[in-house]
Amino acid sequence: MNAWIVFLIVLVPIVLLLAGVASSDSLITIPPGSVGLLLKGGKPTDTVLPPGLHWVPRLRKRLIAPYPALELAYRATLDGAPSDDTGSQDRAGPALRVTLGDRTQATIGYTVRFQLDTTHLRSVHERFGPDGFWIAVRDITARALRHRMGDSDVGVDDLFGDRRNALEEQIGAELAAALQDDGMVVKMFMLGDVDLGRTGDVIQSTARARLELEREQAESTVRVARARIDADLEPYLATLSDAALRYREVDMWRDLAYSQQERALLSTARPMVARAVETAEPPVSAEPAEEAADET
């Protein structure tokens, strides 16, 4: 009897100690904004734990794989750098180079906002893992963009105005259907900056030429009207009356402002030209060689 008492006295603390260690090691906290996928023997299950404190027995080889539950964003930018408002739940990468249906090449930035579907989290874990779904979003988006941008009905003009908005909606719908099959729900798709290379330079030059022509036409109308007014006021301006001087005061101030601006531009340009002339190497003269040839 005494032996049993001694055995219990020694065994009970050991059992309690082991139970306490097992209980403390089995308590898992899922932080806010995340969910936990239950793994048994390293294989995912259909059990998804919400944020909070959970007891998962470690003795049965159960683990938790954390996944974000908030809305995520993948941004592809021309410089490949994240935006200023990029948080810890966002990723960034380089813009995508595509060939449009009219054979024009373009580098296109975009933004995809999505959220993991917790009901398909097991499939996401089996295919991509906790970090691999970012690569999946990048590759699937690139495929959807290249397929739609490469259609024969898509050209440079579709990257501007209402046609750009319609193209953005079409790509967003195709991308949402593609990512939904992979356990991700698209919340928003938006086209970003576009670099058209030399084609963009031609477009900008054409737009500037059109606007400069409109400015010249407007200024020519003003110059013609001013010439007519000057012709009508010629008899009055000759008398140098106060009314004539007040009429010309506005023009004088405007001409003075323009002349000061031109003078400021010249003052900044002259040092640059002088430095360029000083650093330029003098041309090599061929006269010494010709004289040597004559002497021989």
C-alpha positions as CSV (number, residue, x, y, z in Angstrom):
1,M,0.0,0.0,0.0
2,N,2.7,2.4,0.9
3,A,4.5,1.5,-2.4
4,W,1.3,2.5,-4.3
5,I,1.1,5.8,-2.5
6,V,4.8,6.6,-3.2
7,F,4.2,5.6,-6.8
8,L,1.2,7.9,-7.1
9,I,3.1,10.7,-5.4
10,V,5.9,10.5,-7.9
11,L,3.8,9.7,-11.0
12,V,1.1,12.4,-10.6
13,P,3.5,15.4,-10.7
14,I,5.2,13.9,-13.8
15,V,1.9,13.4,-15.6
16,L,0.7,16.9,-14.7
17,L,4.0,18.4,-15.9
18,L,3.8,16.6,-19.2
19,A,0.2,17.6,-19.6
20,G,1.1,21.2,-18.9
21,V,3.9,21.2,-21.4
22,A,1.8,19.5,-24.0
23,S,-1.1,22.0,-23.4
24,S,1.1,25.1,-23.6
25,D,2.8,23.8,-26.8
26,S,-0.5,23.0,-28.3
27,L,-2.0,26.5,-27.8
28,I,-1.7,28.4,-31.1
29,T,-2.8,32.0,-31.7
30,I,-4.0,33.1,-35.2
31,P,-3.4,36.8,-35.5
32,P,-6.0,39.2,-36.9
33,G,-6.2,39.4,-40.6
34,S,-5.0,35.8,-41.0
35,V,-6.4,32.3,-41.0
36,G,-4.7,29.0,-40.3
37,L,-4.9,25.8,-42.4
38,L,-4.8,22.7,-40.3
39,L,-2.1,20.1,-41.4
40,K,-2.1,16.5,-40.3
41,G,1.1,14.7,-40.9
42,G,2.2,17.5,-43.2
43,K,-0.9,17.1,-45.4
44,P,-3.5,19.9,-45.6
45,T,-7.1,19.3,-44.5
46,D,-10.3,21.2,-45.0
47,T,-10.2,22.7,-41.5
48,V,-9.5,26.5,-41.5
49,L,-9.0,28.2,-38.2
50,P,-10.2,31.8,-37.8
51,P,-8.2,34.4,-35.9
52,G,-8.0,33.8,-32.2
53,L,-6.6,31.2,-29.7
54,H,-6.8,27.6,-30.6
55,W,-5.7,24.3,-29.0
56,V,-4.1,22.0,-31.5
57,P,-2.5,18.8,-30.0
58,R,1.1,18.6,-31.2
59,L,1.4,15.0,-30.0
60,R,-0.8,14.0,-33.0
61,K,1.5,15.7,-35.5
62,R,-0.8,18.6,-36.2
63,L,0.5,21.9,-37.6
64,I,-1.0,25.2,-38.7
65,A,-0.1,26.9,-42.0
66,P,-0.9,30.7,-41.8
67,Y,-2.5,32.4,-44.8
68,P,-3.6,36.1,-45.2
69,A,-7.3,36.7,-45.0
70,L,-7.3,40.3,-46.0
71,E,-7.5,41.8,-49.5
72,L,-4.1,41.6,-51.2
73,A,-2.6,43.6,-54.1
74,Y,0.0,42.8,-56.7
75,R,1.4,45.9,-58.5
76,A,3.5,45.8,-61.7
77,T,5.1,49.1,-62.3
78,L,7.4,50.5,-65.0
79,D,10.2,51.0,-62.5
80,G,9.6,47.7,-60.7
81,A,9.4,49.5,-57.3
82,P,6.5,49.4,-54.9
83,S,4.3,52.4,-54.5
84,D,4.4,54.7,-51.4
85,D,1.1,53.2,-50.1
86,T,2.4,49.6,-50.4
87,G,1.8,47.7,-47.2
88,S,3.1,44.4,-45.8
89,Q,0.2,42.6,-47.5
90,D,1.2,43.9,-51.0
91,R,3.8,42.8,-53.5
92,A,5.3,44.6,-56.5
93,G,7.1,43.6,-59.7
94,P,8.2,44.8,-63.1
95,A,5.7,45.8,-65.8
96,L,4.8,43.4,-68.5
97,R,6.1,43.7,-72.1
98,V,3.4,42.7,-74.6
99,T,2.9,42.9,-78.4
100,L,-0.5,44.3,-79.4
101,G,-2.7,43.1,-82.2
102,D,-1.3,45.7,-84.6
103,R,2.3,44.5,-83.9
104,T,3.1,47.4,-81.7
105,Q,5.2,46.6,-78.6
106,A,4.3,48.1,-75.2
107,T,5.3,47.8,-71.6
108,I,2.2,47.9,-69.4
109,G,1.9,48.3,-65.7
110,Y,-1.2,46.9,-63.8
111,T,-2.6,46.3,-60.4
112,V,-4.5,43.2,-59.2
113,R,-6.4,43.3,-55.9
114,F,-7.5,39.8,-54.8
115,Q,-8.4,37.7,-51.8
116,L,-7.9,34.1,-51.0
117,D,-11.0,31.9,-51.0
118,T,-10.8,30.2,-47.6
119,T,-13.2,27.5,-48.9
120,H,-10.5,26.4,-51.4
121,L,-7.5,27.0,-49.1
122,R,-6.6,23.3,-49.2
123,S,-6.3,23.4,-53.0
124,V,-4.2,26.6,-52.8
125,H,-1.8,25.0,-50.3
126,E,-1.4,21.8,-52.4
127,R,-0.7,23.8,-55.6
128,F,1.2,26.9,-54.5
129,G,1.9,26.9,-50.8
130,P,1.8,29.9,-48.4
131,D,4.0,32.1,-50.6
132,G,3.6,30.5,-54.1
133,F,0.2,32.1,-54.7
134,W,1.9,35.4,-55.4
135,I,3.8,33.9,-58.3
136,A,0.6,32.3,-59.5
137,V,-1.2,35.7,-59.5
138,R,1.7,37.2,-61.5
139,D,1.8,34.5,-64.1
140,I,-1.9,34.1,-64.6
141,T,-2.3,37.9,-64.9
142,A,0.5,38.0,-67.5
143,R,-1.1,35.3,-69.5
144,A,-4.5,37.0,-69.5
145,L,-2.9,40.3,-70.5
146,R,-0.9,38.8,-73.3
147,H,-3.8,36.9,-74.7
148,R,-6.2,39.8,-74.8
149,M,-3.6,42.4,-75.9
150,G,-2.5,40.2,-78.7
151,D,-5.9,39.9,-80.3
152,S,-6.2,41.3,-83.8
153,D,-8.8,43.9,-82.7
154,V,-6.5,45.5,-80.1
155,G,-4.2,48.3,-81.2
156,V,-2.5,51.5,-79.8
157,D,-5.8,53.4,-79.9
158,D,-7.3,51.0,-77.4
159,L,-4.9,52.2,-74.7
160,F,-6.5,55.6,-74.5
161,G,-9.9,57.0,-73.5
162,D,-13.1,54.9,-73.4
163,R,-11.5,52.1,-75.3
164,R,-8.9,51.7,-72.6
165,N,-11.7,51.4,-70.0
166,A,-13.5,48.8,-72.0
167,L,-10.3,46.8,-72.5
168,E,-9.6,47.0,-68.8
169,E,-13.0,45.6,-67.9
170,Q,-12.6,42.8,-70.4
171,I,-9.2,41.8,-69.1
172,G,-10.5,42.0,-65.5
173,A,-13.4,39.7,-66.3
174,E,-11.1,37.1,-67.9
175,L,-8.7,37.3,-65.1
176,A,-11.4,36.9,-62.4
177,A,-12.6,33.7,-64.1
178,A,-9.0,32.4,-64.4
179,L,-8.0,33.1,-60.7
180,Q,-11.3,31.8,-59.4
181,D,-10.4,28.3,-60.5
182,D,-7.2,28.6,-58.5
183,G,-8.9,29.6,-55.2
184,M,-8.5,33.4,-55.5
185,V,-11.2,36.1,-55.9
186,V,-10.4,39.2,-57.9
187,K,-11.6,42.4,-56.3
188,M,-10.2,44.9,-58.8
189,F,-8.0,45.0,-61.9
190,M,-6.6,48.2,-63.2
191,L,-4.2,49.0,-66.1
192,G,-1.3,51.3,-65.0
193,D,1.2,53.4,-66.9
194,V,2.1,52.3,-70.5
195,D,5.4,52.8,-72.2
196,L,5.1,52.6,-76.0
197,G,8.8,53.4,-76.7
198,R,9.3,55.2,-80.1
199,T,5.6,54.8,-80.9
200,G,4.8,56.8,-77.8
201,D,7.3,59.5,-78.9
202,V,5.5,59.7,-82.3
203,I,2.1,60.0,-80.5
204,Q,3.4,62.8,-78.2
205,S,4.9,64.7,-81.2
206,T,1.7,64.4,-83.2
207,A,-0.4,65.6,-80.2
208,R,2.0,68.5,-79.6
209,A,2.0,69.5,-83.3
210,R,-1.8,69.6,-83.3
211,L,-1.9,71.7,-80.2
212,E,0.8,74.0,-81.4
213,L,-1.1,74.5,-84.7
214,E,-4.2,75.4,-82.8
215,R,-2.2,77.9,-80.7
216,E,-0.8,79.4,-83.9
217,Q,-4.2,79.7,-85.4
218,A,-5.6,81.4,-82.3
219,E,-2.6,83.8,-82.1
220,S,-2.9,84.6,-85.8
221,T,-6.5,85.6,-85.2
222,V,-5.4,87.9,-82.4
223,R,-2.6,89.4,-84.5
224,V,-4.9,90.1,-87.4
225,A,-7.4,91.8,-85.0
226,R,-4.7,93.8,-83.4
227,A,-3.4,95.0,-86.8
228,R,-6.9,96.1,-87.7
229,I,-7.3,98.0,-84.4
230,D,-3.9,99.6,-84.9
231,A,-4.9,100.7,-88.4
232,D,-8.1,102.2,-87.0
233,L,-6.3,103.9,-84.1
234,E,-3.5,105.3,-86.3
235,P,-4.9,108.9,-86.3
236,Y,-5.4,108.8,-82.5
237,L,-2.0,107.3,-81.7
238,A,-0.2,110.0,-83.6
239,T,-1.5,112.6,-81.2
240,L,-0.1,110.7,-78.1
241,S,-3.2,111.3,-76.1
242,D,-3.7,109.8,-72.6
243,A,-6.3,107.5,-74.0
244,A,-3.9,106.1,-76.5
245,L,-1.2,105.6,-73.9
246,R,-3.6,103.8,-71.6
247,Y,-4.7,101.6,-74.5
248,R,-1.0,100.6,-75.2
249,E,-0.1,100.1,-71.5
250,V,-1.3,96.5,-71.3
251,D,0.6,95.6,-74.5
252,M,3.8,97.2,-73.1
253,W,3.6,95.3,-69.9
254,R,3.1,92.0,-71.7
255,D,6.0,92.7,-74.1
256,L,8.1,93.6,-71.1
257,A,7.2,90.3,-69.3
258,Y,8.0,88.2,-72.4
259,S,11.3,90.0,-72.9
260,Q,12.3,89.3,-69.3
261,Q,11.5,85.6,-69.7
262,E,13.5,85.4,-72.9
263,R,16.4,87.2,-71.1
264,A,16.2,84.7,-68.2
265,L,16.3,81.8,-70.6
266,L,19.3,83.3,-72.5
267,S,21.2,83.9,-69.2
268,T,20.8,80.3,-68.2
269,A,21.6,79.0,-71.7
270,R,24.8,81.0,-72.2
271,P,26.9,79.4,-69.4
272,M,25.9,75.9,-70.7
273,V,26.9,76.8,-74.2
274,A,30.2,78.3,-73.0
275,R,31.0,75.2,-71.0
276,A,30.2,73.0,-74.0
277,V,32.6,75.1,-76.1
278,E,35.3,74.9,-73.6
279,T,35.1,71.2,-73.1
280,A,34.8,70.5,-76.9
281,E,38.0,69.3,-78.6
282,P,39.3,71.4,-81.5
283,P,39.0,69.8,-84.9
284,V,42.1,68.1,-86.3
285,S,43.6,70.1,-89.1
286,A,44.9,68.5,-92.2
287,E,47.2,71.4,-93.2
288,P,50.4,70.1,-91.6
289,A,50.0,66.8,-93.4
290,E,49.4,68.6,-96.7
291,E,52.5,70.8,-96.2
292,A,54.6,67.8,-95.5
293,A,53.4,66.2,-98.7
294,D,54.2,69.3,-100.7
295,E,57.8,69.4,-99.2
296,T,58.4,65.8,-100.3
